[in-house]
């Protein structure tokens, strides 16, 4: 058979093969339509928050739709961990209610693909053991709003991301309690229990397969930032494969299976594929690991002249951030920033600060992080759905110094 010639240009091919583990959160399924509104900020007549997240801080969020709320760039907070009231919302299915969940301690998790398949209640999982871990939770469409072709989906800029402290049980402990893997597994497949019963599972079931190597670090979380995992963020139990984009952090997790093949549902087979503009299909890489990324959070628009403290956040997906550089002249010159605050592990983001002496005038300030031998590129990688944007130029800020 004659080998078909690829129509992907070399730079894109390098991205697709070298970043095959880049992940994303797709736009909502047509089966559960999202009522899209204009990006609603904080005006006095701004639309309020939906009932299922009334406890969130309205002024910290931009409302894109009734299921998508973005954190204002400056509202991630000045600590490493993002305040829970500020954390973005992105749901494919309607959030489960307390009535649907029932008694949370009796929530059930099926475990398959192990030597001794079992079903655990949440209470039983909590008695098996626990761990605490900080990770970056990020929608793969974060940065979509910078793409000029306006891909379908919420036009996020930087706010579909947070650094979260999770508490739960290591997946490795669950495997051990089931006698180990049954053999031949290539993937960990997590299934959500939030699909309405009247929908077709092949089209609406939120089920994601990730490489089995995640079993070393993955966990099942029941707590978020020191409180019981809210329903809006996938409570009472959520699968956390650290360093992977949000869609792989399956909410309302009801099953974990160790499988030889990837799931065949839409959200795995067809969605979350990084493809060239105008192209789609399951032949393109599935969205998995996050690439290295950073952005500045202060100052946002203006500053007084003299010593200006430029700060932001940086993360490396599954790799530890090694350095961050800052430019005040649109990327012509770069100087090393200082990593500050606690180092909560390679899956968390690091804060950075750079002190610059600036005279009155206009400046373009940018940051560029490095992790695992890779550095942020200047430009976004153009792709159909606007996934995995980590180009530093679009994320730079123009400020006025007076």
C-alpha positions in Angstrom: 0.0 0.0 0.0 1.3 3.4 -0.9 2.1 5.5 2.1 -0.1 8.5 2.3 1.8 11.8 2.4 1.1 13.9 5.4 -0.3 17.4 4.8 0.9 18.7 8.2 3.8 21.1 7.9 7.0 20.2 9.8 6.5 22.6 12.7 3.0 21.4 13.3 4.1 17.7 12.9 6.8 18.3 15.5 4.2 19.8 17.9 1.8 16.9 17.3 4.3 14.2 17.8 6.4 15.9 20.5 3.3 17.0 22.4 1.1 14.0 21.9 0.4 14.1 25.6 -1.0 17.6 25.5 -4.6 17.6 26.7 -7.7 19.7 26.5 -11.2 20.3 27.6 -13.5 20.3 24.6 -16.5 22.5 24.0 -19.7 21.2 25.5 -21.5 18.3 23.9 -24.5 19.2 21.8 -26.4 16.7 23.8 -26.2 19.0 26.9 -26.2 22.4 25.3 -24.4 25.3 27.0 -26.3 28.6 27.0 -23.5 30.9 25.8 -23.5 34.5 27.0 -21.1 37.3 26.3 -18.1 37.3 28.7 -19.7 39.0 31.7 -17.3 40.8 34.0 -18.1 42.7 37.2 -20.4 45.6 36.2 -23.2 46.4 38.6 -25.7 44.9 36.3 -23.6 41.8 35.6 -25.3 38.4 35.5 -25.1 36.6 38.8 -23.7 33.1 39.4 -25.8 30.0 38.8 -27.3 28.4 41.9 -24.9 25.5 42.0 -21.9 27.9 42.6 -23.6 30.7 44.6 -20.8 30.3 47.1 -18.2 31.5 44.6 -16.9 35.1 44.7 -18.7 36.8 41.8 -16.2 39.6 41.4 -13.4 37.1 40.9 -15.1 35.4 37.9 -15.9 36.2 34.3 -19.1 34.4 33.2 -18.8 32.9 29.7 -21.9 30.6 30.0 -23.9 28.8 32.6 -21.3 26.1 32.8 -18.1 28.0 32.2 -16.7 30.7 34.5 -13.2 32.1 34.2 -11.0 33.5 37.0 -9.9 37.1 36.5 -6.2 37.1 35.7 -5.3 39.0 38.9 -7.8 37.0 41.1 -5.8 33.8 41.4 -4.4 35.3 44.7 -1.0 36.1 46.0 -0.5 32.7 47.6 0.5 29.5 45.7 -2.9 27.9 46.3 -5.8 29.5 44.5 -8.7 30.4 46.8 -11.5 27.9 46.2 -14.1 30.7 45.8 -12.0 32.0 42.8 -11.4 28.7 41.0 -12.8 28.5 37.5 -15.7 26.3 36.5 -15.8 24.0 33.4 -18.4 21.2 33.2 -19.4 19.0 30.3 -22.3 17.5 32.1 -24.6 19.2 34.6 -23.1 19.1 38.1 -24.6 16.4 40.2 -26.9 17.5 43.1 -26.8 16.2 46.7 -30.0 14.3 46.0 -28.4 12.5 43.0 -25.2 11.7 44.9 -27.0 10.5 48.1 -25.0 9.8 51.3 -21.5 10.8 50.3 -19.8 8.3 52.6 -21.6 5.5 50.6 -20.5 6.8 47.2 -19.3 3.8 45.2 -16.1 3.3 43.1 -15.7 0.2 41.0 -12.2 -1.0 40.3 -11.6 -3.2 37.3 -8.6 -4.6 35.4 -7.0 -5.8 38.7 -6.5 -9.3 40.1 -9.3 -8.9 42.6 -11.9 -6.5 41.2 -13.7 -4.6 44.0 -16.2 -1.9 44.7 -15.3 0.5 47.4 -17.4 3.0 49.2 -15.9 6.4 49.9 -15.8 5.6 53.5 -13.8 2.5 52.8 -11.3 4.4 50.6 -10.8 6.9 53.3 -9.9 4.1 55.7 -7.4 2.6 53.3 -5.0 5.6 53.4 -4.5 9.1 52.3 -2.2 11.6 50.8 -2.1 15.3 50.0 -0.8 16.8 46.8 -0.8 20.2 45.0 -1.4 20.2 41.3 -2.3 22.7 38.5 -5.8 22.2 37.3 -6.2 23.7 33.8 -8.6 23.5 30.9 -6.8 22.7 27.7 -8.7 25.5 26.1 -7.1 28.0 28.4 -5.7 30.7 26.1 -8.3 29.9 23.3 -9.3 33.6 23.4 -6.0 34.5 21.8 -6.6 32.5 18.6 -7.6 34.7 15.7 -9.8 32.1 14.0 -12.0 32.1 17.2 -12.3 28.3 17.8 -15.7 27.1 19.1 -15.9 27.1 22.8 -15.4 29.5 25.7 -12.9 32.2 24.9 -10.6 31.7 27.9 -7.5 33.9 28.3 -5.6 32.8 31.4 -8.3 32.2 34.0 -9.2 28.5 33.2 -6.4 27.4 35.6 -5.8 27.1 39.3 -3.3 25.5 41.7 -5.2 23.2 44.0 -4.3 21.2 47.1 -6.0 17.8 46.9 -6.4 15.2 49.7 -7.4 11.6 48.9 -6.0 8.2 48.4 -3.1 7.3 46.1 -4.2 5.2 43.1 -1.2 2.9 43.9 -2.8 2.1 47.3 -6.1 1.1 45.7 -4.2 -1.1 43.2 -2.4 -2.8 46.1 -5.7 -3.4 47.9 -7.0 -5.2 44.8 -4.0 -7.5 44.6 -2.2 -5.6 41.9 -3.0 -5.2 38.2 -4.3 -8.2 36.2 -1.7 -7.6 33.5 -1.5 -6.1 30.0 -2.9 -2.7 31.0 -1.8 0.2 28.9 -4.2 2.8 30.2 -6.0 4.0 33.3 -9.6 4.6 32.3 -11.7 6.8 34.6 -15.5 7.1 34.3 -17.7 9.8 35.6 -21.2 9.1 37.0 -22.7 12.5 36.0 -24.2 11.6 32.6 -28.0 12.0 32.6 -29.7 8.6 32.1 -31.6 9.6 29.0 -28.4 10.2 27.0 -26.4 7.9 24.8 -23.2 6.8 26.7 -21.2 6.6 23.5 -21.9 10.3 22.9 -22.2 11.7 26.4 -20.4 9.6 28.9 -17.4 11.4 30.4 -14.7 8.7 30.3 -11.0 9.3 29.7 -8.1 7.0 29.2 -4.6 8.1 30.1 -1.3 6.2 30.0 -1.0 3.6 32.7 2.3 5.3 33.9 0.1 7.8 35.8 -0.6 5.1 38.4 2.6 6.1 40.1 1.4 9.6 41.0 -2.4 9.7 40.4 -4.9 9.9 43.2 -8.6 9.8 44.0 -9.5 13.0 45.8 -12.3 13.7 48.2 -11.0 17.0 49.5 -10.0 20.3 47.8 -8.1 23.1 49.5 -9.0 21.7 53.0 -12.7 21.2 52.5 -14.9 18.4 51.2 -14.8 18.3 47.4 -17.7 20.5 46.3 -20.2 19.0 43.8 -19.3 21.7 41.3 -15.7 20.5 41.2 -16.6 16.8 41.0 -17.4 15.7 44.5 -17.6 13.5 46.3 -14.7 11.8 44.4 -12.5 12.9 41.6 -9.7 11.2 39.6 -6.5 13.3 39.7 -3.7 12.4 37.2 -1.2 15.2 38.0 0.2 17.2 35.2 -2.7 16.3 32.8 -5.3 18.7 31.5 -8.6 19.1 33.3 -10.7 16.8 31.2 -8.6 13.9 32.4 -9.3 14.8 36.0 -12.7 13.0 35.8 -15.4 14.4 38.1 -17.9 12.4 40.1 -15.7 9.4 39.5 -17.5 6.0 39.7 -15.1 3.6 38.1 -11.4 3.1 37.5 -10.4 0.4 35.0 -6.9 -0.7 33.9 -7.4 -1.4 30.2 -5.5 -2.5 27.2 -7.4 -0.1 24.9 -8.6 3.5 25.1 -12.2 4.2 25.8 -14.4 4.3 22.6 -16.7 7.1 23.9 -16.9 10.4 22.1 -15.0 12.3 24.8 -12.0 10.0 24.2 -12.2 8.8 20.6 -13.2 12.0 18.8 -13.0 14.9 21.2 -9.9 16.4 22.7 -7.7 15.8 19.6 -5.1 18.3 18.6 -5.6 18.8 14.9 -4.7 21.4 12.3 -7.3 24.1 11.5 -10.0 22.6 9.2 -9.1 19.0 10.2 -10.5 16.6 12.7 -10.4 12.9 13.5 -9.2 10.2 15.9 -5.9 9.9 14.1 -4.7 13.1 15.7 -3.0 13.0 19.2 -5.2 12.8 22.2 -4.9 15.6 24.7 -3.0 14.5 27.8 0.0 16.2 29.5 0.2 20.0 29.9 3.2 21.8 28.3 5.3 24.3 30.2 3.6 27.6 30.7 3.7 30.9 32.6 2.0 34.3 32.7 2.3 37.6 34.6 -0.4 38.5 37.1 0.9 41.9 38.3 1.0 44.7 37.3 -1.9 44.3 34.9 -2.3 47.8 33.3 -0.2 50.5 35.0 2.4 51.1 37.6 4.4 54.0 39.1 7.9 54.5 37.8 11.0 53.4 39.7 11.2 49.9 41.2 8.4 47.8 39.7 7.7 44.3 41.0 6.6 42.0 38.2 5.1 38.7 39.4 3.3 35.7 38.0 3.0 31.9 38.0 4.8 29.1 36.1 4.3 25.4 35.8 5.7 22.5 33.8 2.9 19.9 33.6 4.5 16.7 34.7 8.0 18.4 35.0 9.4 20.7 37.6 9.9 24.3 36.7 13.6 25.0 36.4 13.6 28.7 35.7 11.5 31.7 34.6 12.8 34.7 32.6 11.0 38.1 32.2 11.2 40.7 29.4 10.1 44.3 29.7 10.7 45.1 26.0 8.5 42.6 24.1 10.9 39.7 24.2 14.0 41.5 22.9 15.9 40.9 26.1 15.3 38.5 28.9 16.5 38.4 32.5 16.1 35.7 35.1 13.3 36.0 37.6 13.3 34.7 41.2 11.2 31.7 42.2 9.5 32.6 45.5 7.1 31.0 48.0 6.9 27.3 48.9 7.8 24.6 46.4 4.8 22.3 46.6 6.2 19.8 44.2 6.6 19.4 40.4 2.9 19.3 39.7 2.1 22.6 41.4 2.9 26.0 39.9 5.7 28.2 41.2 5.4 31.9 41.9 8.0 34.2 40.4 9.0 37.8 40.9 11.3 40.2 38.9 12.2 43.7 40.1 12.7 46.1 37.3 13.6 49.8 37.3 11.2 51.4 34.8 11.0 55.0 33.7 7.7 56.6 32.6 6.5 55.1 29.3 4.8 52.1 27.7 6.1 48.6 28.2 5.3 45.1 27.0 6.1 42.7 29.8 6.3 38.9 29.2 7.4 35.8 31.0 9.0 32.6 29.7 9.3 29.4 31.8 11.5 26.4 31.3 10.9 22.8 32.6 12.3 19.4 31.7 14.7 21.0 29.1 11.8 22.7 27.3 11.0 26.4 27.2 7.8 28.2 26.3 7.7 29.1 22.6 7.0 32.6 21.4 4.0 31.7 19.3 0.9 29.6 19.8 0.6 26.4 17.8 -2.4 27.0 15.5 -5.0 24.2 15.9 -8.6 23.7 15.2 -10.0 23.9 18.7 -7.5 26.3 20.3 -5.9 23.8 22.7 -2.7 23.9 24.7 -1.7 27.5 24.1 1.5 28.2 25.9 3.1 30.8 23.6 4.5 33.7 25.7 3.8 36.5 23.2 0.0 36.3 23.4 0.2 36.1 27.2 2.3 39.2 27.5 0.9 42.5 28.9 1.1 46.1 27.8 1.4 48.4 30.8 1.8 52.2 31.3 4.3 53.5 33.8 3.9 57.0 35.0 
